[in-house]
Structure formats: C-alpha cells, structure tokens
Amino acid sequence: MAETKKYISAEELATHNQPGDLWISIQGKIYDVSDWIKSHPGGDLPLLNLAGRDATDAFVAYHPAHAWSHLAPFHNHLHLQNYVVSEVSKDYRKLVHEFTKLGLFDKKGHNVLFSLTAIAMLFSLCLYGVVFCDGALLHALCGCAMGFLWIQSGWLGHDSGHYQIMLTRNSNRFVQVLSGNCLAGISIAWWKRNHNAHHIACNSLDHDPDLQHMPFFAVSPKFFNSITSLYYNRKLEFDKFARFLISKQHFTYYPVMSLARLNLFAQSFFLLSSNKDVPNRLQEILGLLTFWIWYPLLVSFLPNWKEKLMFVACSFIVTSIQHVQFTLNHFSANVYVGLPNGNDWFEKQTYGTLNISCPPWMDWFHGGLQFQIEHHLFPRLPRSQLRGVAPFVKELCKKHGLPYNCATFWGANVMTLRTLRAAAMQARDYSKPAPRNLVWEAVNSIG
C-alpha cells in the first residue's frame, strides 16, 4: 500500500530557519539539513540563508547532477503544500539541463594554463627586477607587475572557488591556497564564505556583504536607517562619521579602491582568528604567513624607503582595477532588503547584476566578470563558456520581460559614480540627524 504523503504549508516551513532547526524545500520535498550544516562544502551561510524556504533554483545552480543522489538521507518524508514552479524557473532549469547534456560544465578551456603561466612570468620578472636591477622607474614598473600578478591570481582563485579547475580536488585546493593565500595574502576560506553569501542573496542590502561597505560607501539611502547586517551580525551604523564619508563617496571611490586590499588582508585575519568553523584553518594560516614572509622580504631588497613606498603603492593602485571591477557589476544595479524566495531567485540574480560589454580579445582583462549575469545564473560554468551561453540567457530574459543590463567598462564606471553621487546627495540632508559616531565602526570597517 502506497504511503500517504504528508504536507506542510510554506508558513510552517518558514519557521524552521534557525541553527539546529534548518529545513529547506527542493522540488516540493522537505529536507532537514540541521546537522548537514557542519559538513556542507559550501559552508554554513548558504544553508542559513535558504532555510525555511524553497531552495530548488539555488541547488540547481550550485550542484552537479550527481549531488541529487545525496539528498535522500535528509528527506524527512514531508512535502510542501501547493508547491508551484514559476515559468521562469521552469525555463531556467531546462537551460541548466541542456548545458549539462552538452558537457559545458566540464569544458574548462585553457584559462588556467594561461593564468598560471602569466603569474609565473610576472613573479619572475618582478623578482629579477627588484633583486638584480637598479633604477627607481624599473622598480615602480615591478610594483605594477606585482599588481597585475595579484589580479591574475584573483581570477584564478575566483574560478577555483566555483568549480574544480584542476584534475583532482587536492590539486584544486593547492591552486586555491597558492593563488589566494600564498601569492595574494587573502584567505581563500574568507573569500568563499563571503562570495557564497553574495551569490545566494545577490544585492540584498542586509545579506550581501559585497554591498555592506559602511562607513565608506552606501549604494542606497536605505543604509541611512542603520540596517543590521545578517552577514556580520551587527548593525551598520549611519552616524556622523559615516555621513561625512558617504556624502563625499563619489569623490573618494577610486582612492578608497586603491587601498581596498588592506581590508581584504584584515578580513582574512579576522576570520582565521575568530571562533567560526574554518575548514583547513592551519593550512590557511600557513598560506598567509608565506605571503607575509616573501612580500616584505622582497620589498626589503629595494634601496631606500621612497622606492619601497613606490613599489607598494604601484602594486596596490594597479590591483585596484580589479576592486573596481568587482563593484561595477552590482553597485548601480537593483537592490532590496531580505532574501530571494524560491520563485524569484532567477529574477533577483538578473535584476542585481550588470554585464560589461567587451570584444573577445579583452576577456582576459575582465576575468569572466564581463558576463556577470551568466556567471550568477550558472556559477559552476567555466569562464571560457560564458560568452557562448550569453545569447541563450539574453533570449530567456527577453521571453519573460526581465532585464539583461549591459554597459561598456567606462559606461559602468559612470553608472556607479552616479549611484554613489545620488546616495551622497541624500546623505547630506542634515534635516535627518545621525547618531553619535562609534570609533569601532571606523576601525572595523567593512568593504
């Protein structure tokens, strides 16, 4: 005799969204992932953010086909009442299925080889120029080369965090730590935690850490209400100090981007020294120690403090190009408060992203971020396949009346500055008093 299905309402499902009591719905089936959160390869934040709601589209986006076979042990024999799939989601899932049949998720191209070769050449040239050559101009150029090296290592770390770029998991992990921790001084564990939260809740003001840059930047006046970050678990105070900085943010944008790497260094140390569960913590720490040994040692070979300062400044200024690129895709896009639900996940990804138009020969410069919409919809898709699937995504957006926003690199810069200026003008409205500044907000700034 067939077992009678037991159903729960969406309202009841929504109550199971706290640590120790985490339920999600995938294709109408309810799964209890309360214990799995400790072992989830993607970390705890995706499950915490998706708990209590339908997570089918997010699961489809982030997991290969064989992952479905691992769901059964978590099924608690409950089903979601009145489960309905939107037409957008149906078409999106069909597209994922078609790309899977074509093997696009496995065709990685030669980007990894090119990136590793470029990194090796840049590192060798920089090392030779600093240690064996004289001249302030040459040493400044070596600093620029270091900046370009960090950019390439950033693209490599980004790709290896989304999909396996090497033949084995161990070699993939080696490249992650090498490109992130050892060469760039940025914890790959911090990046994955931060980036997964960003992808799951793209452009959510209270969930997406890539928009939470108080007190330096605010892309929306909603930040002026001192909203609480559910990523950092603290209030983002809009005080007098924040008002002062944000009122001038369209002028300070590029200078701050030149120093943004300092924040990535700090956030890496904050995570690894915290009580959060960090996989391979010792490995991560050793990787960072490697960077903080070789980089200061290399700088010490320069003959005087002026050339040392110039070398560091050039490396930071050049790599700021990448920090600007990270913001162009989202700062001027649509924002919201809260989390996407099961039937608007696709829509939130398209509304919250901006593509950068460029010819194929410039793809190396953007590292895949030029197809940000495609990347957010298919995060496991190798960089080399994004240009090829773009027409299908554009057609799907057109079919359902969704935006497919695209601008040139310079146009995206203008859009970002306009967004920052609009919020800056509203921040200058002194008729709305700001609370007293807390020094800690400045010391523990986010961005």
Salt bridges, closest charged atoms under 4 A:
ASP21 OD1 - HIS16 ND1 2.81
ASP44 OD1 - ARG193 NH1 2.91
ASP57 OD1 - ARG93 NE 2.72
GLU87 OE2 - LYS90 NZ 3.31
ASP91 OD2 - LYS399 NZ 2.85
ASP91 OD2 - HIS400 NE2 2.65
GLU98 OE2 - LYS101 NZ 3.68
ASP159 OD1 - HIS158 ND1 3.53
ASP159 OD2 - ARG383 NH2 2.54
ASP206 OD1 - HIS207 ND1 3.14
ASP208 OD2 - HIS198 ND1 2.92
ASP210 OD2 - HIS198 ND1 3.55
GLU284 OE2 - ARG173 NH2 2.87
GLU307 OE1 - HIS139 ND1 2.46
ASP344 OD2 - LYS348 NZ 2.80
ASP363 OD1 - ARG387 NH2 2.72
GLU441 OE2 - ARG234 NH1 2.84
